[in-house]
Amino acid sequence: MSSYAAHIATVQARFDQALAATHYEAVLVYAGQPRVAFLDDNPAPYKVNPLFKYWIPVTDSPKSAIYYEPGRKPVVFLFQARDFWHAPVSVPAAEWQEHVELVVIDDLQKLTSYLGDKLAKAAFIGEDFAEPVASWQVAARNPQALLDHLHYHRAAKTTWEIENLRVANLRAATAHLAARDAFWAGKSELEIHAAYLAAINARETELPYNSIVGLNEHGAILHYDVYETEAPAASRSFLIDAGATYRGYCADITRTYARESGLFADLVSAMDAAQQQLLTEIKPGVNYYDLHISQHLKVAGLLSDFDIVRGNPEDIYAQGFTIAFFPHGLGHFIGLQVHDVGGFLQNDRGELYPRDERHPFLRLLRPIEPQQVFTIEPGLYIIDQLLEAHVGEQAFNWQRIDELRPFGGVRIEDSIVVGTDSNENLTRDAFAKLED
């Protein structure tokens, strides 16, 4: 059995269980369609429903849908518009077509006519902001119980999914190396971004998220995506958080570089070592929250070692000082989405882990299990807005903070596949393959 055949069998089994648990006879997964801007007819870039591409690796065919009834072959309604304004969607022959009943349509009325009375018995999953979808008579629209059941179980990735994630990481690592070289060459943020896209022949809309390409102080802006068109007079540091996709699966990689040796370069090396040390703590049964706390203690150690905050690591963390330098969560599930869902689910019945007030931005609280894939992305930044609360704090070495401010910050991010006995680092394996 091929890895895709095993994957779609798993997806069917998970939908069977979810439908049985929530008492729906069938499901209709709508791929979605582009939205237009307010008072305009220009559509925003289309993003497919992740539960649609969970079934089949088709990401660019809006208005398509999948109807699935347990015990029967899934029916894929592939929308191919008769339209002389736009290029037709190209869907080449592929293995997935052997596992579904494929129905090509050019009008959504053909879908409703084909399904007839079955439509009213199906739970609808997807966006329904446009007609005629908004008026379809279905059993339910995006029922939370059904979504929770599906989201909880898709945290465990199939072999086929992990294969796709490997390729996505290889593509992203290829682009990262091109961006790094553009930084060494003194290019502007926009030029670095262009080098990233060119390295993998990609358009911006094909990336899983807006790339963060920050030189110097911009590395301290967590979601910076402005892209200055002129190179700075002094290009001191470079933080890039950027990904790629393959068959709808996402890579998310962050690396930080210092142009010259010295304090910031040493901090980047120390953060990389701390992150790699944390990776050794990832084991089934460990709670991801505990990893987050362990990384905060490691950041506290860096703050102490680099004389940024005076004191021992335990006291620095206990006093809440690390949050001023490391305010975001350690990482998140990744797969069909960059921030894959289900990180707070205790079980497939929708019960949630309570958010921690001290660490509200952590996206993942579940215990670690085999076949989970998540990111590990610690950081340390000089963010003036967060430091304002500590003005006058004698434990803070403000002179050292001033020395680091022109460099922005450091973040290192890898994606990890959890194994029973050992883990796979998708990101570092991709870089190693390219740099051998």
Helices and strands as residue ranges (DSSP letters): H 3-22, E 26-30, H 50-53, E 65-68, E 75-79, G 95-99, E 101-105, H 108-115, G 116-121, E 122-125, G 133-135, E 140-141, H 144-153, H 159-184, H 189-199, G 204-206, E 212-215, G 216-220, E 237-246, E 249-258, H 263-279, H 288-305, H 313-318, G 322-324, E 373-376, E 379-381, H 384-387, G 388-390, H 398-404, G 405-407, E 409-411, E 414-417, E 424-425, H 426-435
